[in-house]
Amino acid sequence: MLAAVAVAAAAQPAPALLGSWSGKLNVGSMALTLVLHLEQTDGQVKAVLDSPDQGAKGIAAYLDFLSDDSLAVKVQSIGMSYRARLNDGKLDGTFEQNGFAAPLVLTKGVPEVKRPQTPQPPYPYTAEEVTFSNEADGATLAATLIWPVGYDGSQKPAVVLLVSGSGQQNRDEEVFDHKPFLVIADYLARQGIATLRYDDRATGASVGGEVKKATTADFMRDAAAGLDFLRARGTFAKVGVLGHSEGGTIAFMLGAQGKPDFIISLAGPGVKGDTVLVAQSNRIRSLSGLPADMTVEKYRQQTVVSEMPWLAWFVDYDPSADIRQTRCPVFALGGDRDCQVIASQNLSAIQQLLPPSDKNVVKEYPMLNHLFQHCQTGLPMEYSRIEETFSPEVLGDIVEWISGL
C-alpha cells in the first residue's frame, strides 16, 4: 500500500492530538500496522506516517485539517488520505488510497517492538572501527572488524566478510528493527570466529561510489576490496564470505575468481535472475490469494525493468558459470518458506552446479523464511512481526561448518 515519500507540514496551533497513534489496517486477508506521529516544532504541527510492516518510516504527510478532536491527513504522491475524529480516546476514521477505502482506528502510543536476539553491551570481545577502499569505483567503506572472544594477537582465527542483500543497507543489514548481521557477528565472535561487516557504498558512514546506476557487479568490487583488506592484515588463517540473498550472488562471483577461502550462501540465487523473480512473484501472489500467472515474458515487459539499471542487469545474470567455477568449500542454505529466493529451486541448482567436494554442504531448513526466521507463511509482511531475528540452529550450523574446514 504505502510506498512513497511526500514532503509537507502544517502550521497549526498545538492540539490535544499531539503524539503518536497506531492501529491495524485490514487489507484483504492481511492486517497492516500504521503509526501516525503528530509533532509540534516552531509553531508548526508536522505529520509523519510509518508503515513498519513494509519497512517504511518517516513518510511526511500534509495536514488538511487539525483541531482538538479531528484531523485530515494526505500523502498526495501515493494517493492516500486519512480522516478521523476522536471518539472515546481513539481516532476513529477512514483510510483511503487509490480507490481503496477501509476503517482505521488509531490508539495513542507506539507498538512495542521486541528483538530479544539483538546483542547488548558490554560485549565480551573487541570491535575495531576500520575503513577500506574500492579505488576503482571511488568508494570508501566504513566497517566493523570484530575479533573473537579471548583474542590476544597470538592466534590466527578464521574471518568472515558479511555481504548484505539488495538495496542500500548498513553494516547490520538492518531491516524492520532486526539486525541480522550484528546477531551473526556476535555469535561467531563468541565461538572463536572474526567478522568484518560494512555499510554499503554511500550508506551510513560509507562514502563515494555510484549507486543509482550500480549493479551487482559494482557491489561485488566493494566486497572484493573487503577481502583484500582482510588478507593484507596477515592475521587470519582463512578468509571467507557470508552473503545473504544478492550477497550470495556476490559470494559466488568472488568464488569464481578464487578470492575467498570459503563461501556461505544464505538464500543466494542458483538460477537466472528473471527466473528467480518470476518464482518470487508467483509464490507471493499464490500465498496472497491471487493468480500465480507471472511469466518471464510478462515480467520483462514491466517498465521498471528497463528503467532500473540494477534490475536490468539482474534479470539477465545467470550464476551458473560462477557457481561451476567456484572451487573453495561452499555452505549453501535456504528456508523452505522463503518467498523471495525459492529454496527448492535455487538450492537444487547450486547442488548440481558445484564442483564435487566433501566440504560442500547444501541444506534446506523447515519453517524458515528469507531472513532465516521461523515463520508461518514466509510472506515479507511477517518479517517485522516476528521477534526472532535469525535461527539459532542456522547459527550453530554455520559455526560447526567453518570449524570443520
C-alpha positions in Angstrom: 0.0 0.0 0.0 2.3 2.8 1.2 5.4 3.1 -0.9 6.5 6.7 -1.4 7.6 9.8 0.5 5.9 13.2 0.3 7.1 16.5 1.8 4.7 18.8 3.7 3.9 20.3 7.0 1.0 22.3 8.5 1.0 25.5 10.5 -1.5 24.8 13.3 -1.9 25.5 17.0 -0.9 22.6 19.3 -4.0 20.4 19.7 -4.8 17.6 22.1 -3.9 15.1 19.3 -0.2 15.6 19.5 1.8 12.4 20.0 1.9 9.0 18.3 -1.1 6.9 17.3 -1.1 3.4 16.0 -3.5 0.8 14.6 -4.2 -2.0 12.2 -5.4 -1.5 8.6 -7.2 -4.6 7.2 -6.1 -5.1 3.7 -7.7 -8.3 2.3 -6.5 -11.1 4.5 -3.7 -9.0 6.0 -3.6 -6.5 8.8 -1.1 -3.7 8.2 0.3 -1.7 11.1 0.3 2.0 10.7 1.7 4.7 13.0 0.9 8.4 12.8 3.1 10.9 14.5 2.0 14.4 15.2 4.8 16.7 16.4 4.9 20.4 17.1 8.1 22.3 16.1 8.4 26.1 15.9 4.7 26.6 16.0 4.0 24.1 13.3 2.5 20.6 13.6 4.1 18.1 11.4 2.5 14.7 10.5 4.7 11.7 9.8 3.5 8.3 8.9 5.2 4.9 9.5 4.3 1.5 7.9 6.6 -0.8 9.9 5.3 -4.0 8.3 6.5 -2.6 5.0 9.8 -1.2 6.4 8.6 2.4 5.6 9.3 5.1 8.2 9.2 8.9 8.1 6.6 9.4 5.4 5.9 13.1 5.6 2.2 13.9 5.3 0.2 17.1 4.7 -2.3 18.1 7.4 -5.5 19.3 5.6 -7.3 19.9 8.9 -6.4 19.7 12.6 -8.4 20.5 15.7 -8.6 19.3 19.3 -10.7 16.3 18.2 -10.4 15.9 14.4 -7.8 15.6 11.7 -7.5 15.1 7.9 -4.1 13.9 6.6 -2.9 13.4 3.0 0.0 12.0 1.2 -0.8 13.1 -2.4 2.1 11.4 -4.1 0.7 8.0 -3.2 -3.0 8.9 -3.4 -3.5 8.4 0.4 -5.7 10.2 2.9 -7.0 9.6 6.4 -9.8 11.4 8.1 -10.7 10.8 11.8 -12.4 12.1 14.9 -11.5 11.5 18.5 -14.0 9.0 20.0 -13.6 7.6 23.4 -9.9 8.3 23.4 -9.3 6.8 20.0 -9.0 8.3 16.5 -11.9 6.7 14.6 -11.7 7.3 10.9 -11.3 6.1 7.3 -8.2 5.3 5.3 -8.3 5.8 1.6 -5.7 5.1 -1.1 -6.2 5.0 -4.9 -9.8 3.9 -4.7 -9.4 1.6 -1.7 -11.2 2.6 1.5 -11.3 0.9 4.9 -12.0 1.9 8.5 -8.9 2.7 10.6 -8.9 3.2 14.3 -5.7 4.5 16.0 -4.9 4.4 19.7 -2.4 6.5 21.5 1.1 5.1 21.6 3.5 3.1 19.5 3.5 -0.7 19.4 6.3 -2.3 21.4 9.0 -3.9 19.2 10.8 -6.9 20.7 14.1 -8.1 19.3 15.5 -10.4 22.0 18.4 -11.6 19.9 19.9 -8.1 19.4 23.2 -8.1 21.3 23.5 -5.5 24.1 26.8 -4.1 25.5 29.1 -4.6 27.2 30.4 -7.1 24.7 33.0 -9.8 25.7 35.1 -9.1 22.5 37.0 -6.3 20.8 35.3 -4.4 18.0 37.6 -2.3 15.7 36.2 0.5 13.5 38.0 0.4 10.2 37.7 1.6 6.6 38.7 0.0 3.3 38.5 1.4 -0.3 37.3 0.3 -3.7 39.5 2.7 -5.5 38.2 1.8 -9.0 34.7 3.0 -8.0 35.8 5.8 -5.7 34.1 4.1 -2.7 35.3 4.2 0.9 33.6 1.6 3.0 33.2 2.1 6.8 33.2 -1.2 8.7 33.4 -3.0 12.0 36.0 -5.7 12.5 35.1 -8.0 15.4 37.8 -10.1 17.0 36.8 -13.4 18.7 36.4 -13.6 22.4 39.8 -14.1 24.1 41.8 -12.9 21.1 45.2 -11.6 22.2 47.1 -11.4 18.9 48.8 -14.8 19.2 46.1 -16.7 17.3 45.1 -16.7 13.6 41.3 -17.1 13.6 39.1 -17.5 10.6 37.4 -14.3 9.5 34.1 -13.9 7.6 33.2 -10.9 5.4 29.5 -10.3 5.6 27.8 -9.1 2.4 24.2 -7.8 2.5 21.3 -8.4 0.2 19.9 -6.0 -2.4 19.3 -2.3 -1.6 21.5 0.0 0.3 21.9 -1.3 3.8 24.0 -0.6 6.9 26.6 -3.0 8.3 24.0 -4.7 10.5 21.8 -5.4 7.4 19.1 -3.7 9.5 15.6 -4.2 8.4 12.3 -4.0 10.3 14.3 -3.2 13.5 16.1 -6.6 13.1 19.9 -6.6 12.9 20.8 -10.0 11.4 24.5 -9.2 10.6 25.0 -8.0 14.2 23.5 -11.1 15.6 25.6 -13.3 13.3 28.8 -11.4 14.1 28.2 -11.5 17.8 27.5 -15.3 17.7 30.6 -16.0 15.6 32.8 -13.9 17.9 31.7 -15.9 20.9 32.6 -19.1 19.0 36.2 -18.0 18.0 35.5 -16.6 14.5 36.2 -13.0 13.4 33.9 -10.9 11.2 34.0 -7.8 9.0 30.7 -6.1 8.2 30.4 -2.8 6.4 27.9 -0.1 5.4 27.1 -0.4 1.7 28.5 2.3 -0.5 27.1 5.8 0.1 25.2 4.4 3.1 25.7 5.0 6.8 29.3 6.1 7.3 30.5 4.8 3.9 31.1 7.5 1.2 31.5 7.6 -2.5 30.7 5.1 -5.3 27.9 5.3 -7.8 24.5 4.0 -6.5 21.7 4.9 -8.9 23.3 3.1 -11.9 25.2 0.5 -9.9 24.7 -3.2 -10.4 25.6 -6.4 -8.5 28.9 -6.4 -10.4 29.7 -3.0 -8.9 28.8 -4.1 -5.4 31.0 -7.2 -5.9 34.0 -4.9 -6.3 33.2 -3.4 -2.9 33.2 -6.9 -1.4 36.4 -7.8 -3.2 38.1 -4.7 -1.6 36.9 -6.0 1.8 38.6 -9.4 1.1 41.8 -7.6 0.0 41.8 -5.6 3.2 41.4 -8.7 5.4 44.2 -10.5 3.6 46.5 -7.5 3.9 46.2 -7.7 7.6 48.0 -11.0 7.6 46.3 -12.1 10.9 43.7 -14.6 9.7 44.0 -18.3 9.0 41.2 -18.3 6.4 39.2 -15.5 4.8 35.7 -16.3 3.8 32.5 -14.6 2.6 29.0 -14.9 4.0 26.5 -13.4 1.6 22.7 -13.0 2.1 20.5 -13.0 -1.0 22.2 -10.7 -3.5 25.2 -11.1 -1.2 25.1 -14.9 -2.0 25.4 -14.0 -5.7 28.4 -11.8 -4.9 30.0 -14.6 -2.9 29.8 -16.9 -5.9 31.2 -14.2 -8.3 34.1 -13.8 -5.9 34.4 -17.6 -5.6 34.7 -18.0 -9.4 37.7 -15.6 -9.2 39.3 -17.6 -6.4 39.3 -14.8 -3.9 37.7 -16.4 -0.8 38.8 -19.5 1.1 35.2 -20.5 1.7 31.7 -19.3 1.0 28.4 -19.3 2.9 25.4 -18.5 0.7 22.3 -17.5 2.7 19.4 -17.7 0.3 21.7 -16.9 -2.6 20.2 -17.4 -6.2 21.2 -20.5 -8.2 19.2 -19.8 -11.3 19.0 -16.9 -13.7 17.7 -13.6 -12.3 14.4 -13.4 -14.3 13.6 -17.0 -13.2 14.2 -16.1 -9.5 12.0 -13.0 -9.7 9.1 -14.8 -11.6 9.1 -17.6 -9.0 9.2 -15.0 -6.2 6.2 -13.1 -7.7 4.2 -16.3 -8.2 4.9 -17.6 -4.7 3.8 -14.3 -3.1 0.8 -14.0 -5.3 -0.3 -17.5 -4.5 0.0 -17.1 -0.8 -1.9 -13.8 -1.0 -4.8 -15.5 -2.8 -4.0 -14.1 -6.2 -3.4 -15.9 -9.5 0.1 -17.2 -9.8 0.3 -16.2 -13.5 3.5 -14.2 -13.8 5.8 -15.4 -16.7 9.3 -14.4 -17.7 7.9 -12.6 -20.7 5.4 -10.6 -18.7 8.0 -9.8 -16.0 10.4 -8.4 -18.6 7.7 -6.2 -20.2 7.4 -4.2 -17.0 8.7 -0.7 -17.4 10.7 -0.8 -14.1 13.0 -3.5 -15.7 14.3 -1.1 -18.3 14.3 1.9 -16.1 16.2 0.4 -13.2 19.9 -0.4 -14.0 20.3 -2.8 -11.1 17.2 -4.8 -12.1 18.0 -4.7 -15.9 21.4 -6.3 -15.0 20.0 -8.8 -12.5 17.3 -10.3 -14.8 19.9 -11.2 -17.4 22.5 -12.6 -14.9 22.9 -16.3 -14.9 25.0 -17.5 -11.9 25.7 -21.0 -13.4 29.2 -20.2 -14.7 30.3 -18.6 -11.5 29.0 -21.5 -9.4 30.7 -24.0 -11.6 34.0 -22.2 -11.3 33.8 -21.9 -7.5 36.5 -24.4 -6.2 36.5 -23.3 -2.5 34.2 -25.1 0.1 30.6 -23.9 0.0 27.8 -24.0 2.5 24.6 -23.1 0.7 21.4 -22.9 2.7 17.8 -21.7 2.5 14.5 -21.8 4.2 11.6 -23.9 2.8 9.2 -20.9 3.3 11.4 -18.4 1.6 9.1 -16.4 -0.8 11.9 -14.3 -2.3 14.6 -16.9 -3.3 12.7 -20.2 -3.5 14.9 -22.7 -1.7 13.9 -25.8 -3.7 14.5 -24.1 -7.0 17.8 -22.5 -6.2 19.5 -25.0 -3.8 18.9 -27.8 -6.2 20.6 -25.8 -9.0 23.5 -24.9 -6.7 23.9 -28.6 -5.7 24.1 -29.7 -9.4 26.4 -26.9 -10.5 29.0 -27.0 -7.7 32.3 -28.9 -8.4 32.4 -32.1 -6.3 33.8 -31.6 -2.8 33.3 -33.4 0.5 33.4 -30.0 2.2 30.4 -28.7 0.4 27.0 -28.7 2.2 23.6 -27.7 0.7 20.8 -27.6 3.2 17.2 -26.6 3.3 15.7 -25.7 6.6 12.0 -26.2 7.5 9.8 -23.3 8.7 12.4 -20.6 7.8 11.7 -17.5 5.6 14.1 -15.4 3.5 15.5 -13.7 6.7 16.0 -17.2 8.3 13.3 -16.5 10.9 10.9 -19.2 12.0 7.6 -18.2 10.4 4.1 -19.2 9.4 3.7 -18.3 5.7 7.1 -16.8 4.7 5.4 -13.6 3.3 7.5 -10.5 3.7 4.6 -8.9 5.6 5.5 -11.2 8.5 9.2 -10.1 8.9 8.5 -7.2 11.2 6.0 -9.1 13.4 8.4 -12.0 14.2 10.6 -11.4 17.3 13.3 -13.8 16.3 16.0 -12.2 14.1 17.9 -15.3 13.0 17.5 -19.0 13.5 19.8 -20.3 16.3 20.0 -23.7 14.5 21.5 -22.0 11.4 23.9 -20.0 13.6 25.1 -23.2 15.1 25.5 -25.0 11.8 27.5 -22.1 10.3 30.0 -22.2 13.2 30.2 -26.0 13.0 30.8 -25.9 9.3 33.5 -23.2 9.5 35.2 -25.0 12.4 35.4 -28.2 10.3 37.2 -26.7 7.3 
